[in-house]
């Protein structure tokens, strides 16, 4: 299939770019599973923007820089923050039913923010945004939405019928889940919008498909990858042996929820930071981790039961309903929570136009390192980044359309030298092993020895998986495993190279902060 523009990913970043481009161009959007399976639909909290009287762009910029440990690119932060109100207006016009307070937006406050600036749709903002974007995309005749396509590798000059070393990207090879066949998608421009790498870890709030596919494909295509050591761990994921990965939004603490040690009943966050529960996520996650490890706990308590019951139900209807079904009444008792991997702050290096190092390849959203988040993402800046950079990619492609050559003739996918696997157990075993040692050795608190152990294991697994990949036909699980081992290696290498503790990267061997904030940049 040939398009003007190919977009890999059907979440906030991908669909924002698609809707902008579809005014003039034919756009194909690939989804790994169903269109709504990505991280956008899972976002509970909301979108940060300066909308309240008394709030300023400078204040939002400074809050972002402080949370990011000074590693942010200030030009990027200014660009995103200043474009935030316009992004909210576009979403409202698409029909996103943001909560109102009279005639104005209802704004909440989250950790690290100095003002109320979070627009939301109850506690299910991402789902409302995803549905509005999907509806608009389905109604647009210039957009073709293709679900159940698992991207394998970006198409480069070496895949042309006439071999080239130009480095230009011409599209992607993708496995059709329904037919089991690999299909070729080509375009003048390709946008990676396929999310982060949360499933590298045993405990994560990320969707099942967050296996770092875009990061791994871009790395194999010759793009630089930056700041992969900065994995954000959300402080409050529901602890439940039956329900995995259910996030308790930051807004619960923003509206007065407090963290307590279930053994002693002590409210401990003031012991760790003067901002208490409203401290940035990395501080709260480390505090929760410390309490759990010190007292041998399975979880800590997040308690908002001291607030009026109607207030809690009104502000958090989805969380209330979910937990009441599990036998937890949050209006009367605390919620058991644990930290879990939540967001990938590093990724494919991009500029303010969303351009990567490879000609013809753009990227937006969690797959990127744009300079917005630095060493730690400020709450509710993630969806915002998707809208602003999705739009930026589209604008740059349109403005430079004449410089984007049509795709050349591409060789079809070659599977003449492989067979069907009779060892699926290898994939399951390698997957479990990676996620377990990444959690134990490359988690919230790190040491050089643990990282070196992880590096040793990943080196062995890389060789095993490459050997397996070279002998057997691709399957969705094999494609994800190949990408998972790639991003795990990038995370470990990045963490070993940073000899300081900054933001989300906290190591006992280098507990102090270096005088100069420098990005980690890995070159293929």
N, C-alpha and C positions, 0 to 999 in steps of 0.2 A: 504494500500500500504506500502510495506517495502523497505527501501533503505539502503545503507551503511551510507550515510550522508543526513540529512534533513536540508534544509535551508528555513527559513521563511522570505521572502522578496526578491524581484527581482530587486533591485537597484544596485548601485555601489558596496556596501560591499558584498551583497549576491552573485552577479554574479562573482565578483573577486574571492571569495572563491570557487565557483562552478567550475570555469575554472581551477583553480589550482588542486582541488581534483579530477576532472574528468580524470586526467591523469592515475589514478589507481583505482578509486572507482565509484560506481553507486550513482549518486546524484539526489535528487528530490528537486526542487525549487518551493515553493508555493508563489503565488501572491494574494493579497487581491482582486484585480480587474484585469484590464488588466496589462500586464507585464510592461508597461511604465508609469503606473499611480503614481509611487512613487515620492519622492522629487528629486531624481537624475536628472530626465528629466527637472525639473524646474530651475535648477541652471544656472544662466546667466554668472556670472563673470569669474570663471576659477579655476585653481589649482595652489597652491603656491609651489614653489620649487627653490632651489638655482641653477640657471643656467646662471647667468650673470657674466662676469668677474668683479672682485672687490667685489662681494657678497660672504658671507661665511655662513657656517652652524651656527656658533656662533651668527651671526647677526640675522638669522631667528629664532633661539632659543630665543634670548633676546627679539625680537619683540613679540613673542608668550607669553613669561613670563610677559612682561609689560602689554600687552592687557588683560591677564588673572588675573591681580591683584595680582600676586605672589602666587596664589592658585594652579597653575599647578604642576604636578609631573615632575620634571626636567628630570628624566630618560625616561619618556614617550615622552616628547617633543623632546629630543635628538634622540630617536629611530625613531620617525615619520619623523623628518626633515632630518635625515641622509639617510632614505630610500626613500625620495621623488623623487630624480632624476631617480632612477631605476623604480619607478612606472610610471613616465612620459614616459620612454622609452618603457615599456611594452604596454602602451596604444597606443603609436605611431605605434608599430608593429601590433597592432590589427586593425589599419586603422583609428584611430581618426585623423582628418585633422586639427591639430593645426595650427594657423596662423603663417606665417613665415615672417621674416625680412631679406631678402637675403637668405643666407643658414642657418641662425640661427632662433630659436624660436622668435616670436614677444612677448615681455613681457610687461604687463601693471603693474601699481602700484595701490594699494588700501589702504584705511585707516589703519593706524597702522604699515604699512610696511616701512622699511627704504630704500628699494631698489625696483627696478622693478623685480618682480619674479613670475608674474602670467601668466602662459601659458593659452591660450584660443582659442576657435573657435568662432570668432566674438563675439556676446553677447548671445550665446546659447550653451555654452560649455557642460552643463549637458545633453542636448538632443543628441549631437553628441557622447558623451561618452556612454550614454544609448543604442543608436542604435548599436554602435560597439560591446558592451558587449553582447547584445541580439543576434546579428547575429552570434557571435562566439559560444554562448551557444546553439543556435538552430542547429548549424552545428555539435555539439558534441554528438555522440550517447550515451555517458555515462550520459548525463544530460537530465532529464525529467522536462519540464516546465509545471506547473499546475496553470493556472489562475483561478480567481473567487473562491478562497478558503479563507474564513474568519476564522482565527485561534481563537479558543475559550479558550482553556486551555492546558498547557503542560501536557503530560502524565507522571505520577510519579508512585512510588511503590504502592500507594493506589489504582491505576487503574489496577494493575496486577490481573490476575485470582487467583494467590496466593499472598495475601496481603503482602506488604513489607514497611518498614519505612526507606529504604536506602537513600532516597533523590535523587537518580539518575533519570535523565530525559531520557525518552525513545521515545520521539516524541511529537505529538500534535493531539488533536481533532480539526477538522475544518469543518465549514459549507460550503457545496457546494451551491453556489448561484443559479446554474441552476436547481438543483434537489430539493433543500430545505432540503437535508439529511445531517446528520453529519457523516463524514468519519474519519477513524483512520489512521494516518501516523506514522510509527515507523522507528527507525534508531539507529545505535550504537552511533552516535553523532548528536546533533541538534545545529544549529547556528541561533540565533536571529539576523536578519538584517532588521527589519521592521520599522525603522525610529523613529521620535520623537512624541511629544504630542502637537503640535501647535494648534490643533483644540479645545483645552481646552479654547481658547480665542475667543472673538467675532470677532476681526480683526486679521487675520493671513495670511502670504504669503504661508503657508504650504498647501499641497494638501489635498483634502477632507478626505482622509483615515488616516491622521496623528492624530490618537486618542490615542496614547500611549499604543497600544496593547501589545507590547513586554515588556515594563516596568511593566505594570499591571500583565501580566502573570508570569513574573519572580518573582515579589513580592509575588504573591499568592503561588508560588512554593518554597518560602523560601529564595530567594536571597536578599542580601542587595541592597538598592537603595541610591544613593548619589547625593548631590548638586542640588536637584530639584528646589530650589529657583532661580537658575540662568537661567531665560528665556531671551533669546536675542530678543530684539525688533529692527527690521530693521528700520533705520531712514526714508527710502524713499519708501513707497508703494504708487502707484498711487491713488489719490483721485478721484473716479468716481462712481456715484450712480448706474450705469448700469454694470460696469466691476469690479468685486470683485478680490482682492488679486493679482493684477498685480504688480510685483516688478520692481522698477527702480534700476538697478544694482549699486553697490558701485563704479564700474569703471567710471560711469559718473562724480562722484566727483574726482576720481583719474585722470581723463583727463581734469580737469579744471572747472567742474560744481560748481556753488556757490549757497548757500542757502540765500533766502531773505524773509523778512517779507512782505507779499503782501499788507498790510495796509500802510506801510511806505516806502517800497522799500529798507530798510536798510539791508545790509549784516551783519548778526548777529553772525556768528560762531566765528570770532576773539574775540568777547566779552566773550565767554565761554571757549575757549582754544586756546593756541598759535599755535596749529597745524591746527586750523580752520576746514575746511571741511575734512581734512585728519586725524582728531582725531578718536580714536576708536569708534565703533558703539554705545556703551552705552552712551558716552558723547554726541554724535550727536543726538541720539534719545531723551535724556532728554532735550537737548536744543530745539529741535523741539516741544516737548511736552510743555515746558515752554512758548514758544512764542505763541502757540495755546491757551493755557489756560489763559495767561495774557491778551491777546487782544481779546479773544472770537472768534477766527478764526476757520474755518472749516479745514484749511490746510495751509501749507507754500509753498513757491515757490523754486523749484530747476531749476536753469537757466544755460544752456550751449549755449545759442543763440549767445553769443559773440564770439564763435569759428566759423571758416569758415564752411559753410554749407556742403561742401564735406567731411570735416574732421568728422563732426557729423554723416553723413550718412554712411561713411565707417566704423567708429568704433562701431556704434550702429544701424545696419540696422533693426533688429527685433523690437527694441523699437521705432524707427522712423516710421516703417510701421504700428505698432499697434496703435500708438498715432495719426498718420495722419488720420487713419480710424475713430478716435474719435473726429476729428476736432481740434487737437492740433499739430501745426507744431513746433517741438522742435528746428528747426534751426532759428526760428523767435520769439518764445515766451517761457515763463517758463512753467514748469510742476508742476501742483498742487500735493503735496505729503503729506502723514501723516505717523507717525510711525505705525508699525504693528508687532505682534509676528512673529518671523522669525526662531528661532533655539532653540532647547532644549539642553542646555549645560550639564545638569545632566542626570542621567539614571542608568542603571544596572552597578554595580561595576565590572570591569574586570581588569585582569593583562595584562602584555605585550604579552601574548599568546592568549588573548581574552577569557580566561577562567572566568566563573562566579563562584559563590559559590556552585552551584549545579553540581555534577559530570555528565559529558556527555553533559553539556550545555555550549555553547560558545556564544559570542555576538560581533558585530562589527558595527561601524557607529553611527548614531545619537541616537540609542537606549541605548548607553552606557555612562558611566562616566569612561573614560580611564585615565584621568589625563592630557590629551592634552590641553583642553580649559581653565581649571581653572574657574575663575569667569566671563569670557567673551571670546567668540571665536574670534580669529583673522580672518579677512576676507580670504576666499579661503583656509582655513585649513580643511574645513569639508569634501569635496570630497577626499582630500588627506588622511584623517583619514580612510575613507572607504577602499581605495586601500591598505593601509599599514596593517590595522588590518584584513581585509578580507583575505589577504595573510598570516598573522600571524596565524589566526585560522586554515587555511588549513595546514600549515606546522606543527603545533603542533598535529593536529589530525593524520596526516601521521606518524609523529615520534613516536607517542604513540598508534598506532593502536592496538597493542597486548594487551593493557590494557583496551580497550573498549569492553565490553561484548555485544554479540548479544541481541536484545530486547527480553524480555520474552513474554509469551502469555498475551494479554491485553483484558480486558473486553470491549465490544462495548458500545457506548454511550447509556445511559439509559434515555429515555423520557417517561417512563411508567406512571409517576405521574404528568405530565403536560398536558395542553390543548393549543389550538390555542388562541391567545389573541384577545379580542374584545375591547381593550382599547389602541390602538396605539397612541392616543392623549397624553397619559401619557409620552411616550418616547419623543415625540416632545417637550412637555412642559418642561420636565426635562433637555433636551439638551439645549434649549434656556436659561433656568435659570442659568445653570452652566456657560455657556460662557459669559453671561451678567455680573454676579457678579464677575467672575474671572477678567474680563476686568476692572471693576470699583474698585474692592477692592484689587486685587493682580497684579496690572499692573506695569507701568514703575516707578512710585513713590508710596511708600507704607507707611502705618502707622500701629501701633499695633492694634488700634481700628478697622480699616478696615479689617485687617487679622482675627481678632477674629469674626467679623461679618460673614466673608466668612466661617470660621470654623464652626460656628453655623449652617449656611445654608447647608454646605456639610454633616454635621452629620445627618440632617433630610433627605436629599436626598439619602444618602447611605442606610438608613433603607427602604425607599420607593422602591428604585431600587432593593435591595436584595429581598424584598418581591415579587415584580413583577417578577424577574428572577426565583424565586423558583416555580412560579405557571404556567408560560407560556413557550411554545416552543421558542427556540432561533430564532432570525432573525438577519440579519446583523446590523440593527439599535440598537437592544437590546444589542448585543455583544459589540458594540462600546460604547454605553451609560454606560454599566457596567465598561468598562475600563476607560472611561472618568472621572467618579466619583472617581475611584481609584487614578488616577494620579493627579486629582485636589486636593484631600486630601493630597497626598504626597508633592505637591508643597506648600500648605498652611502650613503644619506642618514644613516643612524645613524652610520656610520664618520666621515663628514665633520663631524658635530656633536660628536664626542668629541675634545677638545683635550688629550689626555693619552695615556700608554701604561699600560694597566691590563689584567692578565690576558692574554686572547687578542687584544686589540686593541693592536698594537704599531706605532707610527708614528715614522718617523725625524724628522718635523717637531716632534713633541711627545714627546720620549723620557722625560720625568719624570712622576711620579705627582702628580695633584692632591691637595690636602689633604683634600678632601671627596669621598666616593664617592657618585655620583648616577646613578640609572638613566637611560637614554635612553628616553623615551616619545614615540612618534609618535601623533598624533591625526588621524583621517581628516578 
